[in-house]
Amino acid sequence: MSIWIPIILAGLINYLTRLGSILIINPNKMNATTKQILNYVPSAVFPAIIFPSVFLDQDSNIIHFTDPKIIAFSVAFLVGIFTKNLIVTIFSGLLTFWFIIFFIT
């Protein structure tokens, strides 16, 4: 039981800090420049989340370009550039990755 108290406490603190920023900040009071800058935040954060899982192994070494993750990422990147469709991009990357790991390796 003693392990659950810090877990619940950490979850509540995390939730309340996020809720606080949503309740305190009024989007109607933001100027146009701030709104425009905040539109770039997801585009800046997403690569920081994806890069380690695609390009690094468990020991934090950069993997070789023939790794299935790199090939699937490349295919998904190209599909995303040409189609500009998120669902098609995700499925193309997943299908490429699964094809490589199940049928080629």
C-alpha positions in Angstrom: 0.0 0.0 0.0 2.9 2.4 0.7 4.0 2.4 -2.9 0.5 3.6 -4.1 0.6 6.9 -2.1 3.5 8.4 -4.0 2.1 7.2 -7.3 -1.3 8.7 -6.7 0.3 11.9 -5.4 2.6 12.2 -8.4 -0.4 11.7 -10.7 -2.5 14.3 -8.9 0.4 16.9 -9.0 0.9 16.2 -12.7 -2.8 16.5 -13.5 -3.3 19.7 -11.4 -0.3 21.4 -13.1 -1.7 20.7 -16.5 -5.2 21.6 -15.5 -4.0 24.8 -14.0 -2.4 26.0 -17.2 -5.6 25.2 -19.1 -7.8 27.1 -16.6 -5.6 30.1 -16.1 -4.6 30.9 -19.6 -7.5 32.5 -21.6 -6.9 32.0 -25.4 -9.0 35.1 -26.1 -6.5 37.3 -24.3 -3.5 36.1 -26.3 -2.3 38.2 -29.1 -1.9 36.9 -32.6 1.8 36.5 -32.4 1.6 34.3 -29.3 -1.0 32.1 -30.9 1.1 31.8 -34.1 4.2 30.8 -32.1 2.3 28.3 -30.0 1.1 26.6 -33.3 4.7 25.5 -33.8 5.1 23.8 -30.4 3.7 20.3 -31.5 6.0 20.4 -34.6 9.0 21.1 -32.4 8.1 18.5 -29.6 7.1 15.6 -31.8 10.6 15.0 -33.4 12.2 15.1 -30.0 9.9 12.3 -28.9 10.3 10.2 -32.1 14.1 10.6 -32.7 15.3 8.4 -29.8 12.9 5.6 -30.5 13.7 5.4 -34.2 17.4 6.3 -34.4 18.8 4.9 -31.1 19.1 1.4 -29.8 18.8 0.3 -26.1 22.4 1.4 -25.4 21.8 4.9 -26.9 23.9 4.1 -30.0 22.9 5.3 -33.4 21.6 2.3 -35.4 22.6 1.4 -38.9 20.6 2.7 -41.9 19.5 -0.9 -42.8 17.5 -1.3 -39.6 13.8 -1.9 -40.2 12.9 1.2 -38.2 15.0 3.5 -40.4 13.5 2.0 -43.6 9.9 2.3 -42.3 10.6 5.8 -41.1 12.0 6.8 -44.5 9.0 5.3 -46.3 6.5 7.0 -43.9 8.4 10.3 -44.3 8.2 10.2 -48.1 4.5 9.1 -48.0 3.8 12.0 -45.6 5.6 14.5 -47.9 3.6 13.4 -51.0 0.2 12.6 -49.5 0.0 15.1 -46.6 -2.3 12.6 -45.0 -1.5 11.5 -41.4 -3.4 8.3 -41.4 -1.9 7.1 -44.7 1.6 8.1 -43.4 1.2 6.1 -40.1 -0.2 3.0 -41.9 2.6 3.1 -44.5 5.2 3.2 -41.9 3.6 0.5 -39.8 3.0 -1.8 -42.8 6.6 -1.3 -44.1 8.0 -2.1 -40.6 5.9 -5.2 -40.2 6.6 -6.4 -43.7 10.3 -6.1 -43.1 10.4 -7.8 -39.6 8.0 -10.6 -40.5 8.9 -11.5 -44.1 12.4 -10.2 -44.8 14.3 -10.7 -41.6 
